[in-house]
Amino acid sequence: MIRCIDVRKIYRQGESEIAALDGITLDIPKGAFAVIMGPSGSGKSTLLHLIGGLDRPSSGDLLVDGRLIGQMADDEVTLFRRTKIGFVFQFFNLLPTLTALENVALPLVLDGVAKAEADRKAEALLGKVGLEARKHHLPEEMSGGEIQRIAVARALAFNPPLLLADEPTGNLDSKNGEAVLSLLRDINKNDGCTIVMVTHNEEAASYGERRILLKDGRVERES
């Protein structure tokens, strides 16, 4: 599903170069639940952004679902990202003026799906994350855990084979965090969705089946 071959990401600051990723080589098979860990500045989020096509590697090959995502044209990577990859972030990124149903349906509507069909799919997705009863509520009327579950539902709008989660429980208390992590594990097990999650939390990492520890932009160990 994901293959990194000597992937490097270099940022330039004036005449200096900073290696955020310094030769990453790893494979994450289809259907895995992989957790990327490491200290601040180790390259965790950089790697996730490269896998998601939000940035491009400076060198090396990065394949996602058999495609060299770092070498796609901008319009190609935009379409690939929209249909093949779901994103869940620490900051929920829901639109505050839209209801739960409208937030989940939005990606579908923007893709040209008729509103009635988009609403039907969004309602089914809210049911999947246990929040169908909250479909007409605004984000400010819900708990952080509920909001993050809605964000997960929105990420699943196109039934993507890959879900990327960047510190998905970072703004949640332990109870709500466990609910979101259990949801991600269920999506992985029941739907066969490949999940790659960045976290610094050991308890959150226990929900994955594989750990990848980064240090100084390199893979220090895997387990």
N, C-alpha and C positions, 0 to 999 in steps of 0.2 A: 504493500500500500504506500509506504513512504521509504525512500532510499536516499540517504545523504552520502555523497562520495567526496571526501576531502573538501567540505564546504567551508569557505572563509567569508567573513564579512568585515570589511575594513572601513572605518570612519576616519575622515581627515579633519583635523583641527589646525588650521593654518598650515604649517609645514610638517606637523606631526601626524603620525598614523596610529590609530588605536584599533587593535584587533578584537572586536566583540566576539567573533568566532574564529578559531585558529586551527582549522582542519578537522571538521566534524565528519566522522564516518559511522553510520549506523543504519540499521534496518528496523522498521516497525511493520509487522505483517498486518494484513487485513483482519479486522475483528479484534485487534488487541486493545487493551486499556493501558496505555503507557503514561507514566508520570515522570516529568522532568523536574529535577530538583537541583539546588545549588545555592551558594551564597549570593548576596547582592552583587551584581556586576559580572556574574559568571556566564551570562549569555542566554539565559533561559527564555526570556521574552523575545529576544532577537531571533532565536531559532524558531520559536512558534510563529513569529511574523513571517519568516521566510517560508515555512511550510504552508502558511495560509496565503501566500502570494501578496502580502501587504508590503513586502520589500523584496529586493533581489540580492542574491549572493554576489560578492565581489569576484569569486572564482569557485570552481568545483561544480558538481552536478547535483541537482536536487529533483528527484522524481516523486510525484504524487499521483497515485492511480495510473502509473505508467507514463505520465506526461512530464516533460522537463519544464516545470512551472516557471523557473527563473529565466527561461529563454523565450517565453511566450510574448507576443505583442500585447500592448496594454488592453485592447478590447477583448482579446482572447482570455487573458488572465481574469478580467472582470467577469466574463461569462462563466468561466470555470469556477471561480470563487463563489459566485451566486448560486450555482446549481450543485456543486460538489462538496462544498465546505460550509459547515455551520460554525458560528463563533459565539462564545459565551465569555464575557469579560467581567472583571471584578466590579466595575461600575456599570450598572445594568443597561444604560443607554436606551431606556424606553422613552418614548415621547410623552411628556407629562399631561398633555391635553387630550390624548387618545385613551380610550378604554383598553382593557386587556385584550378584548376581541380585535379591536382596531389595530393595536400594536402588532399582534401576531399576523393579522391579515395583510398588513402593509407591504411586506416584501412581495407577496403574491400580486397585489393590486398594481404595484410598480412594474411588475413583470408582464402586465397585460391580462391577468386573469380577471374574469368578470366578478363584480363585487359579490354577487350571491354565492358563487362558487368559492371565492376566497373566504367569505365568512363561514361557509360550511366546513372548509378545511381547517380554518382557525379554531372553530368550535371543537372539532374532533381533537386537535392538538391540545387545546386547553383541558379536554377530558383526559387526555393521555397523561398530563402532569397533575391531574387532580384538582383543577381549578375552573371547571366549566361553570360552577355556580358564581364565580367572580367575574364573569365575562364582561359585565357592564360597569365594572368599577374602574376608577382611575388609579394610576400608580400611588398617588398620595393617600389613597384609602386602603392600601394593603401593606402588609408587613414586608420587610426586606426579603425574607425567604420566599414569600409569594411572588414578589417582583422578579426574583432571580429565576423561579420556575417558569414564569411567563417568558423571560428572556430565553430560556432553554426551548420552550415551545416555538418561539419565533425562529430560533436557530434551526429548527427541524422543518421549517415551512416547505422546503423542496426535497425532503427526505434524503439529506446528503449522506454519502457513505463515510464521511469524515467529520468529526466534531472536535474543535479546538477550544479548550477552556483555559483562560489565563486567570489564575487565582480566583476561581468562581465562588469561594466561600470567604474571601478576604474581608468582606463587609458584613458578615453574618455572625450571629451568636452560634453556640455549639449545636443547639437543637435544630435551628434552621439550616445550618451548614450540613448536618447529617442528612436532613431531608433532601437537599440538593444533590449530595454525593450519592445517596441511595438511588435517586432518580437517574443520575448519569450511569450508574452501574447497571440498572435495569435496562436502560436504552442500549447499552453495550451488549448485555447478555441476550436480551429478547429480540432486538432488531439487527444485531450483527454490526452495529455502527462502530467504526474504529474511533477511539477517543484518545487524544493526547492532551494531558492536563499539566499545566505549570503550577507548582505550589511550593511553599516553604514549610508547610504544615505536615508533620509526620503522621498525624491521625488521618488527614485528608489523603495522604499518599497511600495509606493502607487499603484504600478502596480500589486501587489499581493492581494489575497483575505483574507489572514490570516497572522497575525504577531505572532512570538514567540520570546519573549524577554528573553535573557539569562543574568545572572549576577552571577559571581563567580562559574561558572560551574553548575548552576541550572536554571530551568525555573522560572523566576520571575513573568511573567504574559503572557497570551495569549489573542489575540483579533481578 
